[in-house]
Amino acid sequence: MVSRRTMIKAAVATALIPAAFAARASEPLVVVWKSPTCGCCTDWVRHMQANGFKVTVNEVPSTAPVRAKMGIPERFGSCHTAAVDGYALEGHVPAKEVRRLLKERPQAAGLAVPGMPVGSPGMDGPEYKGRKDPYDVLLVGRDGGVRSYQSYL
């Protein structure tokens, strides 16, 4: 059973979505929603910070409500959801592709890396012994349509 305190924290974090989408500054702000116990999410946050992004983290019991509110279909879900300058980021999206997205500014809901591919940022620690699985960064349209934005092999 979810406690009242947890529900309030989730409601407050969800209420921050519009502010995260409206943020425009010289230093891009990435607002992240993740489980408090997810280590790979923490590693992805570090990847974004190491690449010049300012990051704030909201720990929530589930990212599904945030993901839905930002227009990312459940089938593209991963372990964390983020927002940056009007776009959603779902999962282990490389900072390089986030920078490209912010430069090109396509009409889209955002980017997604479904699942948790080994070798993607946050899923690339020493415990994986250098393994890198191929994956695609998907550009998710506002209508839920999708196309490959960048492939990593």
TIPA-687772 format. One line per 2 residues: number of its first residue (from 0); their letters; for each residue y, x, z of N, C-alpha, C, O, CB. Coordinates in pm, whole numbers. Each point is the difference from the previous one (the first is absolute). Glycine has a CB too. Example, Ala and Ser with C-alpha at 12.3 -4.5 7.8 and 13.67 -1.06 7.14 Angstrom:
<nodes>
0	AS	-569 1319 780 119 -89 0 120 90 0 -2 104 66 -115 -293 59 ~ 222 154 -197 119 82 6 109 -77 73 111 51 17 -174 67 -232
</nodes>
This chain:
<nodes>
0	MV	-117 84 0 117 -84 0 124 89 0 6 100 72 -131 -285 50 ~ 224 149 -202 124 76 -12 95 -42 112 22 -119 23 -51 139 -274
2	SR	84 79 321 90 -29 111 136 -49 -50 37 22 -115 -155 150 253 ~ 188 -237 -52 135 -49 -32 91 117 -34 81 -9 -93 -113 -189 245
4	RT	20 307 -79 82 119 -25 -27 56 -141 94 36 -71 -95 16 318 ~ -126 -45 -286 -35 48 -133 56 -90 -107 49 47 -103 -257 54 196
6	MI	201 -232 -71 53 -95 -97 152 14 -13 53 -9 -111 -241 -150 164 ~ 257 182 57 145 18 -4 34 128 -76 92 0 -82 -68 -124 301
8	KA	-97 233 -191 24 125 -72 -20 -18 -149 78 52 -80 -149 76 282 ~ -34 -200 -242 -25 -23 -142 110 -84 -63 41 27 -113 -286 -12 157
10	AV	294 -114 28 108 -86 -52 128 81 -17 70 -15 -101 -173 -185 213 ~ 134 285 -16 121 83 -10 -13 96 -118 94 17 -77 -57 -36 327
12	AT	-152 83 -263 -21 93 -110 11 -70 -135 60 54 -93 -208 84 240 ~ 92 -257 -158 8 -76 -124 144 -40 -30 41 -4 -116 -274 -80 152
14	AL	310 56 67 141 -37 -18 81 116 -57 107 -23 -56 -128 -138 245 ~ -27 284 -175 71 116 -51 -16 20 -150 69 83 -59 -100 20 281
16	IP	-58 -177 -286 -26 19 -142 127 -13 -84 25 88 -82 -255 -176 118 ~ 311 -17 -21 121 -9 -83 91 122 15 56 46 -99 -71 -293 119
18	AA	31 297 100 85 118 20 -57 122 -71 74 78 -58 -1 -171 278 ~ -204 108 -216 -63 113 -66 16 -9 -151 18 101 -68 -182 -85 255
20	FA	159 -137 -239 15 -19 -144 144 22 -43 24 41 -113 -214 -202 116 ~ 286 135 83 141 13 -35 53 141 20 108 33 -50 -79 -271 112
22	AR	-102 321 10 49 134 34 25 83 -124 -87 14 -86 -37 -25 302 ~ 243 66 -225 36 94 -106 86 107 65 108 -29 51 -119 -149 -236
24	AS	-37 300 182 74 110 60 -32 126 -79 -90 0 -83 87 -109 312 ~ 77 214 -202 -26 125 -70 -138 54 35 -65 63 -83 312 -13 82
26	EP	-291 -73 122 -134 40 42 -85 -126 8 21 -83 88 67 284 41 ~ -185 -216 -222 -79 -125 -2 -71 -26 133 -66 89 55 35 -57 -300
28	LV	44 -153 294 -67 -42 122 -128 -73 -38 1 -95 -77 219 78 202 ~ -329 63 -69 -130 -64 -19 -36 -68 132 -8 66 104 -67 106 -281
30	VV	55 -303 173 -41 -75 118 -149 -30 -15 -42 -60 -99 275 -44 131 ~ -311 147 65 -146 -9 -6 -53 -97 104 50 -4 113 -60 240 -198
32	WK	-91 -314 47 -75 -86 91 -143 50 -4 -61 10 -106 213 -214 71 ~ -207 235 155 -135 55 8 -64 -33 134 67 -42 94 0 227 -249
34	SP	-196 -165 160 -74 -14 125 37 116 92 22 111 -47 -213 -231 -70 ~ 198 95 247 33 109 92 -108 107 9 26 109 50 107 -271 79
36	TC	-252 134 -177 -110 96 13 -38 70 -130 -99 73 -3 17 -213 188 ~ 158 119 -292 -39 54 -131 54 141 -20 121 19 -17 -126 -251 -74
38	GC	-84 331 91 39 139 -19 43 32 -142 93 78 -19 -248 -21 199 ~ 89 -115 -279 38 32 -138 138 -59 -33 73 56 -82 -317 -52 15
40	CT	280 -114 130 135 -56 -18 104 96 56 104 24 -61 -196 -260 73 ~ 64 291 105 89 97 62 14 123 -90 109 55 -12 -174 -137 241
42	DW	-45 125 -291 5 115 -90 83 -33 -125 71 87 -50 -297 -12 134 ~ 219 -199 -134 82 -41 -115 149 1 38 84 42 -79 -275 -184 -10
44	VR	222 95 209 138 3 49 50 145 1 112 26 -43 -151 -235 184 ~ -42 301 -94 38 141 2 24 53 -142 92 77 -24 -225 -45 236
46	HM	48 -75 -306 16 38 -142 135 -47 -52 71 76 -67 -320 -88 33 ~ 286 -111 65 128 -53 -47 116 76 64 98 33 -68 -203 -259 36
48	QA	96 254 161 105 76 69 12 142 -56 111 50 -18 -152 -186 225 ~ -71 199 -235 1 135 -56 62 3 -139 44 105 -47 -248 -52 180
50	NG	209 -168 -198 59 -12 -133 140 -60 2 48 -51 -102 -278 28 12 ~ 295 28 205 140 -36 9 34 -143 33 117 -36 2 -89 212 -158
52	FK	-127 -259 181 26 -139 33 19 -17 151 -71 61 79 -62 -134 -279 ~ 229 -8 237 14 -42 139 -96 -117 18 -5 -91 -84 252 167 101
54	VT	-324 -76 91 -104 -101 19 13 -62 138 19 70 100 -173 54 -257 ~ 144 -257 162 -15 -70 127 -133 -73 -5 -42 -49 -105 294 22 136
56	VN	-318 20 82 -134 -57 8 -2 -119 94 54 5 110 -154 220 -157 ~ 36 -332 1 -26 -119 81 -150 -13 15 -72 -9 -99 284 -107 19
58	EV	-259 116 203 -144 -15 24 -30 -148 19 56 -66 87 -72 297 18 ~ -74 -282 -190 -34 -142 -1 -152 -17 -3 -71 90 -43 288 -143 -75
60	PS	-266 -62 163 -145 -22 0 -56 -18 -140 -118 26 -23 141 -130 247 ~ 60 59 -319 -45 -20 -137 118 14 -95 110 -49 29 -295 -105 49
62	TA	164 221 -190 106 13 -100 -5 -112 -103 89 -9 -84 -95 256 117 ~ -94 -332 -29 -16 -106 -100 123 -90 -11 42 -28 -113 -285 34 158
64	PV	303 -53 65 119 -86 -16 118 73 -65 74 -59 -79 -149 -67 280 ~ 92 252 -169 108 79 -59 -26 19 -149 89 -21 -82 -50 140 302
66	RA	-161 -80 -254 -38 21 -139 24 -126 -82 56 6 -109 -229 163 182 ~ 133 -283 -21 18 -127 -71 148 -32 -18 41 -44 -107 -259 -38 200
68	KM	297 104 10 143 -30 -8 70 89 -103 99 -42 -61 -104 -28 302 ~ -46 191 -261 60 92 -95 -55 -17 -142 43 70 -92 -10 89 280
70	GI	-127 -251 -207 -48 -29 -135 -113 87 -50 -22 10 -121 246 -85 78 ~ -296 139 133 -115 82 -40 -127 -83 24 -30 -33 115 152 253 -59
72	PE	-195 -253 -162 -123 -78 17 -102 71 89 -11 122 -1 51 -223 -224 ~ -113 22 300 -99 52 95 -100 95 -67 -45 95 63 70 -307 69
74	RF	-59 187 -257 -100 84 -67 46 145 -17 -82 88 -28 3 -292 -93 ~ 208 230 139 52 136 -9 24 61 138 63 104 11 41 -164 -230
76	GS	-154 -6 322 24 42 137 -59 135 35 -97 46 -60 102 -282 117 ~ 57 296 42 -46 127 56 24 -5 150 6 -108 59 43 235 -275
78	CH	-36 -12 278 10 4 146 142 -5 54 18 -20 120 -227 146 -124 ~ 309 -108 -81 138 -13 46 86 -53 -113 -35 11 -118 4 178 282
80	TA	143 -247 -128 95 -58 -94 137 56 35 32 20 117 -170 -233 -148 ~ 219 238 -71 133 54 23 99 -63 -97 -38 -62 -99 -60 279 181
82	AV	225 -199 -52 108 -45 -87 100 113 -14 30 71 96 -63 -313 -28 ~ 86 256 -190 104 99 -25 93 -53 -109 -43 -28 -112 -111 218 179
84	DG	279 -204 -34 105 -33 -95 -35 -115 -95 20 9 -121 49 228 135 ~ -121 -344 43 -30 -118 -79 -141 -8 -56 -34 -97 -68 269 97 13
86	YA	-317 99 81 -137 3 -51 -102 6 114 27 55 107 57 59 -314 ~ -201 -171 181 -113 12 91 -82 122 -37 -10 36 -118 5 -287 152
88	LE	-53 315 65 -95 109 -19 -125 -37 78 6 -22 121 178 198 -153 ~ -295 -183 -37 -125 -39 65 -98 115 -7 -41 42 -108 79 -283 49
90	GH	-75 292 176 -101 104 5 56 140 -22 118 26 23 -280 -193 -102 ~ 75 255 35 26 144 -5 72 42 -129 -50 83 -76 -152 -49 218
92	VP	319 -91 -165 80 32 -118 64 138 18 65 25 101 -20 -272 -142 ~ -62 338 -56 63 131 10 153 -10 -4 55 -83 -72 -259 185 -36
94	AK	270 -16 184 147 3 2 57 22 -140 105 -55 -34 -113 144 269 ~ -60 -11 -315 45 27 -137 17 -130 -79 97 -16 -74 -214 239 81
96	EV	22 -316 10 8 -127 -73 106 -92 59 59 -81 -72 -302 102 14 ~ 267 -9 189 107 -79 63 134 46 -55 86 -83 -32 -224 50 243
98	RR	157 164 -222 125 52 -58 17 -48 -144 109 -39 -40 -125 241 190 ~ -91 -198 -227 5 -48 -139 39 -148 -4 84 -40 -81 -258 209 14
100	LL	112 -249 153 31 -143 8 148 -23 28 64 -83 -64 -298 38 145 ~ 288 119 15 140 -16 38 95 47 -109 113 -48 -10 -180 75 247
102	KE	23 66 -319 81 48 -113 -4 -100 -116 103 -33 -59 -148 272 128 ~ -76 -286 -102 -17 -89 -116 40 -144 29 46 -71 -89 -230 219 13
104	RP	167 -193 200 34 -135 46 -55 -111 -90 76 -83 -49 128 181 148 ~ -337 -100 -120 -57 -107 -82 6 -135 71 11 -6 123 -163 175 -230
106	QA	145 -276 31 -9 -134 57 -142 -16 53 -93 -24 -78 271 -72 -81 ~ -195 111 289 -134 -5 59 10 -26 149 105 19 61 -192 139 -236
108	AG	-26 -202 232 -8 -15 146 -12 137 65 57 23 107 -165 -249 -132 ~ 34 317 -41 -15 134 54 -122 72 -50 -54 -32 -106 171 -47 304
110	LA	-160 178 -122 -115 84 -35 -113 -21 99 24 -30 117 129 199 -220 ~ -275 -154 55 -117 -13 87 -107 102 -37 -24 29 -118 74 -273 146
112	VP	-113 296 74 -121 80 -14 -105 -74 82 -12 22 120 136 204 -155 ~ -200 -316 -30 -97 -80 73 -107 87 68 -35 108 -47 75 -295 -114
114	GM	-90 135 271 -104 72 73 57 124 64 118 6 34 -291 -94 -191 ~ 89 186 173 41 125 65 -65 117 -73 -91 62 53 117 -179 171
116	PV	21 148 -347 -66 105 -77 15 139 63 109 41 37 -68 -177 -240 ~ -152 204 214 -1 136 55 77 90 -96 -21 -2 -121 -202 -37 239
118	GS	312 119 -60 84 91 -78 141 -51 -17 90 76 -37 -293 -3 -81 ~ 225 -202 145 136 -55 -6 75 42 126 -64 35 100 -13 -233 -241
120	PG	212 196 140 75 41 119 -41 -79 124 1 -124 -1 189 187 -148 ~ -225 8 253 -49 -63 123 -151 -5 7 -58 -14 108 265 -121 -103
122	MD	-271 147 -120 -146 3 -8 -45 136 -54 -100 11 -71 91 -262 34 ~ 86 354 72 -24 132 -57 -13 109 107 23 118 -28 102 -192 -173
124	GP	-161 35 321 -12 95 110 -121 90 -14 -82 -19 -90 196 -144 236 ~ -126 260 -58 -110 97 -6 -138 -64 14 -99 56 -46 255 112 138
126	EY	-162 -284 -28 -130 -66 16 -61 -43 -133 -119 -29 -7 196 -49 230 ~ 4 75 -330 -50 -39 -133 -43 121 -82 -49 -16 -112 199 -184 118
128	KG	-132 319 48 -49 125 -60 44 17 -146 -77 46 -83 -119 -57 236 ~ 321 -27 -182 55 18 -134 -42 -104 -102 40 8 -116 -37 228 168
130	RK	-84 -332 -12 -45 -104 -93 119 -83 -49 91 -33 76 -316 24 41 ~ 223 -23 -246 104 -83 -59 -65 -99 -94 -57 37 -103 229 147 122
132	DP	-164 -311 17 -52 -105 -86 111 -47 -94 116 -1 39 -282 -72 139 ~ 131 36 -301 103 -52 -90 53 -135 50 -74 -80 57 -35 201 -250
134	YD	238 -144 170 59 -128 36 123 -25 -85 57 92 -59 -144 -72 294 ~ 128 -145 -240 122 -40 -70 102 -52 99 -32 -69 96 -101 14 -301
136	VL	258 91 178 113 -64 66 36 -117 -91 27 18 -118 61 200 232 ~ -89 -337 -58 24 -121 -79 143 -49 17 55 0 110 -296 -61 -87
138	LV	301 19 -133 130 -66 4 -31 -149 5 -57 -56 -95 179 244 -34 ~ -83 -253 238 -29 -142 20 125 -80 -35 106 18 59 -276 34 124
140	GR	154 -142 -280 111 -84 -42 30 -109 101 -83 -32 85 24 79 -320 ~ 175 -103 224 37 -109 90 -86 -123 -20 -8 -86 87 241 173 -87
142	DG	-298 -95 -116 -91 -112 -28 -144 31 40 -89 -81 -24 239 14 -164 ~ -173 184 249 -134 40 41 -74 77 -106 -109 52 25 103 -250 119
144	GV	63 207 -265 -61 80 -105 5 147 37 78 41 86 -13 -213 -259 ~ -148 250 109 -11 141 37 -26 86 -123 -61 -43 -98 -26 -24 325
146	RS	137 190 -217 -33 102 -101 -4 135 70 60 19 107 48 -154 -295 ~ -179 228 126 -6 135 57 136 66 -16 57 1 -109 -304 17 57
148	YQ	297 37 159 129 70 1 -23 150 -12 77 71 -65 24 -253 207 ~ -208 230 -77 -36 141 -7 -147 14 42 -44 -62 97 284 135 -47
150	SY	-313 8 -123 -140 27 35 -11 139 62 67 94 -43 -147 -244 -143 ~ -4 159 286 -31 128 64 -149 23 -17 -82 -81 45 273 59 125
152	L	-226 132 -234 -140 29 -27 -48 120 78 -116 38 -11 142 -134 -214
</nodes>
